[in-house]
């Protein structure tokens, strides 16, 4: 297991995170040159590996897809909320 010090956007976050190499898989990606350039830039300014940014983006995208699936299932079940009901449910009022 490796312990890395968090650096995001060139700023130290002060947080550490664990990387357990035994639970990781290797994945080959063919990326458009523009995305590769963006990842190279992020790696340079943040001192984080490109894989960090790819993992974070993939996690966010998968979470978004799960949220969409959940919303569609709720809609199919007839669960809908008004803006007022949703604001109250979320404690925004």
Number of C-alpha atoms within 10 A of each C-alpha: 9 8 10 12 13 16 16 15 13 14 11 12 11 8 9 11 10 10 12 10 9 7 7 8 6 5 6 5 6 7 9 8 9 9 11 13 12 12 18 13 13 18 19 14 13 16 16 19 13 17 12 12 15 12 11 11 12 12 12 12 12 12 12 12 12 12 12 12 12 12 14 13 12 12 12 10 9 9 10 12 11 8 9 11 12 13 12 11 11 9 8 8 9
